[in-house]
Amino acid sequence: MGSVWLIASGKGGVGKSTVSAGTATALNRMGSKVCIVDADIGLKCQDTILGVENNVVYDLMDVARKGCSIRQALIRVPEEENLRLLAASQFARAKDLEPKVFDGIIKDLRDSFDHVIIDCPAGLERNLRILTQCHPDHTVVVLTPDDVSIQDAKRLCAFLAGKELPRPQLIVNRLIPDLVRAKEMLPAKAAAIRLSYPLLGEIPDDRSVYRALINHIRVMDVDCEVRSAMIRIAKRMRGEKVAFPEYGSEKPSLLSRLRFRRMKEVRTIDR
């Protein structure tokens, strides 16, 4: 029987869906059978991230309404032997999904896959409240190291705790090492301490991610530090002990210092 991961975020734009797709791909390449469930009904994106948007015939709501079987709805991700996607419906509403029906779908997937990763909608919308009733084994909150995201993550963690779900683990995304070294940005461990929840992973900011997306290339097919960070997170999801790089804590090399351009000072404008 596989494990179910509920991946959520307190606000949009923190990279939750990219993290979900990246870690799922990494787990698959480590030999695990993985299914991503895009549960962001009405705002689907996993099919585009994984490059299978033209392969969607049936979606989550079709399965829920018994318009097809789960097997018919699962989409094989090209070049990934054991990675499947259950796409979200673009034209349905969250209230159309019954909690007991969704729970049944997840139970069926649990029997066929080693890991089931549920990509949740951002925030505390009704859709998320429905999804929390599927009895996940793990909950993960993705955030960025800024006050707004941390505040929203705190509210989300409190909500998940109130539902008596497994204690949330944190993934801090879009860290900028230069800003961490300059003490203008919180390091990942400091953000986790502020929220009082364990850290599952930290991912640096990298232009390669955006360039990959606009060129329809999956992040895990790009040689970049983000890919390495995703692999480390996937190993921890499998129960392995992997050290944290602590981006921004190390001293830059002499070559890096010679190449480093001093960051522009932040100045307020006169009004």
C-alpha positions in Angstrom: 0.0 0.0 0.0 1.4 3.4 -1.0 1.7 6.6 0.9 -0.4 9.7 0.2 1.2 13.2 0.2 -1.0 16.2 0.4 1.0 19.2 -0.9 -0.5 22.6 -0.2 0.4 26.3 0.1 -1.0 29.2 2.0 -0.9 31.4 -1.1 -0.5 31.1 -4.8 2.7 31.7 -6.7 5.1 30.0 -4.4 5.9 27.1 -6.8 3.8 24.4 -5.2 2.8 22.7 -8.5 6.3 22.8 -9.9 7.6 21.2 -6.6 4.8 18.6 -6.8 5.8 17.7 -10.4 9.5 17.8 -9.7 9.5 15.5 -6.6 7.1 13.1 -8.3 9.4 12.8 -11.3 12.4 12.3 -9.0 10.6 9.6 -7.1 9.7 7.8 -10.3 13.3 7.9 -11.5 14.4 6.3 -8.2 12.2 3.3 -9.1 8.9 4.2 -7.3 5.5 4.0 -9.0 4.0 7.5 -8.6 0.7 9.2 -9.4 0.1 12.9 -9.3 -3.5 14.0 -8.6 -4.1 17.5 -9.8 -6.9 18.5 -7.4 -7.0 22.2 -8.3 -10.4 21.9 -9.9 -11.1 24.7 -12.4 -7.4 25.9 -12.5 -5.5 22.8 -13.7 -1.9 23.1 -14.5 -0.1 19.7 -14.0 -0.9 18.5 -17.5 0.9 21.6 -18.9 3.9 21.3 -16.5 4.3 17.6 -17.4 3.8 18.2 -21.1 0.7 16.1 -21.5 -2.0 18.8 -22.0 -2.9 17.3 -25.4 -3.3 13.8 -23.9 -6.1 14.6 -21.5 -9.3 12.7 -22.3 -10.8 12.1 -18.9 -10.2 13.9 -15.7 -10.8 13.7 -11.9 -14.4 14.8 -12.1 -15.1 12.2 -14.9 -13.9 9.5 -12.4 -15.9 11.0 -9.6 -19.1 11.0 -11.7 -18.4 7.4 -12.9 -18.0 8.6 -16.5 -14.9 6.5 -16.8 -12.6 4.2 -14.7 -9.6 5.4 -12.9 -7.4 3.4 -15.2 -8.9 5.2 -18.3 -8.3 8.6 -16.8 -4.7 8.1 -15.8 -2.2 9.7 -18.3 1.2 8.2 -18.8 3.9 10.9 -18.7 6.3 10.5 -21.7 9.7 9.0 -21.0 8.7 8.3 -17.4 7.9 4.6 -17.0 5.9 4.6 -13.8 4.6 8.2 -13.5 0.9 8.9 -14.1 -1.3 11.9 -13.9 -4.9 12.2 -12.9 -5.7 15.6 -14.4 -8.0 18.2 -12.9 -11.2 19.3 -14.5 -11.1 22.8 -16.0 -14.9 23.3 -16.2 -16.1 21.9 -12.9 -16.4 23.5 -9.4 -15.0 22.4 -6.1 -18.4 21.8 -4.6 -19.1 19.2 -7.3 -16.6 16.9 -5.7 -17.9 14.8 -2.8 -15.4 14.2 0.0 -16.3 10.5 0.3 -16.0 10.0 -3.5 -12.5 11.6 -3.5 -11.5 9.5 -0.6 -12.5 6.4 -2.5 -10.4 7.5 -5.5 -7.4 8.0 -3.4 -7.8 4.6 -1.7 -7.8 3.0 -5.1 -4.7 4.8 -6.2 -3.0 3.9 -3.0 -3.3 0.2 -3.8 -1.6 0.7 -7.2 1.2 3.2 -6.5 4.0 3.6 -4.1 3.4 7.4 -3.8 0.2 9.4 -4.5 1.0 13.1 -4.6 -2.0 15.4 -4.4 -1.4 18.9 -5.8 -3.9 21.0 -3.8 -5.3 24.5 -4.7 -3.6 27.4 -3.0 -5.0 29.0 0.2 -7.9 27.8 2.3 -10.6 27.4 -0.3 -13.5 25.0 0.1 -11.7 22.6 -2.3 -8.8 22.2 0.1 -11.3 21.4 2.9 -12.7 18.6 0.8 -9.3 17.2 0.0 -8.2 17.0 3.6 -10.8 14.2 4.2 -8.8 11.7 2.1 -6.7 10.6 5.1 -3.2 11.5 3.8 -0.1 10.0 5.4 1.9 13.2 5.0 1.1 16.9 4.6 3.6 19.3 3.0 3.3 23.1 3.0 5.3 25.0 0.3 6.3 28.6 1.0 8.8 31.3 0.1 11.0 33.0 2.7 9.0 36.3 3.0 6.7 37.6 5.7 3.5 37.3 3.6 4.1 33.7 2.6 5.2 32.8 6.1 2.1 34.3 7.6 -0.2 32.5 5.2 1.7 29.2 5.7 1.2 29.7 9.5 -2.6 29.9 9.0 -2.6 26.9 6.7 -0.5 24.8 9.2 -3.0 25.7 11.9 -5.9 24.7 9.7 -4.3 21.4 8.9 -3.5 20.7 12.6 -7.2 21.5 13.3 -8.2 18.7 10.9 -6.0 16.3 12.9 -3.9 15.5 9.9 -0.2 14.5 10.0 2.0 17.2 11.2 3.0 19.4 8.2 6.5 19.4 6.8 7.8 22.5 5.1 9.5 23.1 1.7 11.0 26.6 1.5 11.2 27.6 -2.2 13.0 30.4 -4.1 15.8 31.1 -1.7 18.4 33.6 -3.0 21.7 32.7 -1.4 23.2 36.2 -1.9 20.3 37.7 0.1 20.6 35.1 2.8 24.3 35.9 3.2 23.4 39.6 3.3 20.9 38.8 6.0 18.1 40.3 4.0 16.3 37.0 3.5 15.6 34.3 6.1 17.4 31.0 5.6 15.2 27.9 5.2 15.9 26.6 8.7 15.0 30.0 10.3 11.7 30.1 8.5 11.0 26.5 9.7 11.9 27.5 13.3 9.6 30.6 13.1 6.7 28.3 12.1 7.7 25.5 14.5 7.4 22.8 11.9 10.0 20.4 10.5 11.8 21.2 7.3 11.5 18.7 4.4 13.5 20.7 1.8 14.9 24.0 0.6 15.1 25.0 -3.1 17.1 28.0 -4.5 15.7 30.5 -6.9 16.9 29.7 -10.4 16.1 31.3 -13.8 16.5 27.8 -15.3 13.1 26.9 -13.9 11.2 29.7 -15.7 13.2 29.2 -18.9 12.4 25.5 -18.9 8.7 26.2 -18.4 8.4 28.8 -21.3 10.3 26.4 -23.5 8.1 23.4 -22.6 10.9 21.5 -20.9 10.4 19.8 -17.6 12.5 21.1 -14.8 13.8 17.6 -14.0 15.3 17.4 -17.5 17.4 20.5 -16.9 20.9 20.4 -15.3 20.4 23.0 -12.5 20.6 23.3 -8.7 16.8 23.2 -8.5 16.8 19.6 -9.9 19.4 18.6 -7.3 17.2 20.1 -4.6 14.2 18.2 -5.8 16.2 14.9 -5.8 17.2 15.5 -2.2 13.6 16.1 -1.2 12.4 13.0 -3.0 15.1 11.0 -1.1 13.8 12.3 2.2 10.2 11.4 1.1 11.5 7.8 0.7 12.9 7.9 4.3 16.5 8.6 3.5 18.6 10.9 5.6 20.0 13.6 3.4 21.9 16.7 4.6 20.5 20.2 4.0 22.8 22.5 1.9 21.6 25.6 3.8 21.8 27.9 0.8 23.5 31.2 1.7 25.3 29.9 4.8 28.5 28.9 2.9 31.2 31.5 2.1 31.4 32.1 -1.6 34.6 31.0 -3.4 37.3 33.5 -4.4 36.2 33.1 -8.1 32.6 33.8 -7.1 33.6 36.9 -5.2 35.6 38.2 -8.1 32.6 37.6 -10.4 30.0 38.8 -7.9 28.4 42.1 -8.7 27.5 44.1 -5.7 23.7 44.1 -5.1 22.0 47.3 -5.9 21.0 49.2 -2.7 17.3 49.4 -2.0 16.3 53.0 -1.9 12.9 54.6 -1.4 11.7 57.2 -3.9 10.6 60.7 -3.0 6.9 61.4 -3.5 
